[in-house]
Amino acid sequence: MAAKNPRLSIVVESHIYEIIQKLARRDETSISKKALSLLVEALDLHEDLDLSTMAEEREKTLKKSKLVPHQDAW
């Protein structure tokens, strides 16, 4: 049976493997599931940083433009 999700194979240094292994034991999960959750968490953090940067850029342009009061907008 073919795998439902794509596979990712990585090589890590032994100390990184040991840390993931300890975290997996602590959380009573597999090393693969723990590595996946760490990757997802890292991607979420990167996305948050990117969105924060975008928001800061928008704030800079808003300060230069004329703002419309809320009552006037509605």
Secondary structure, DSSP 4 states (H G I P E B T S, - for coil): ---SS--------HHHHHHHHHHHHHTTS-HHHHHHHHHHHHHHHHHHHHHHHHHHHHHHHHHHSPPPPHHHH-
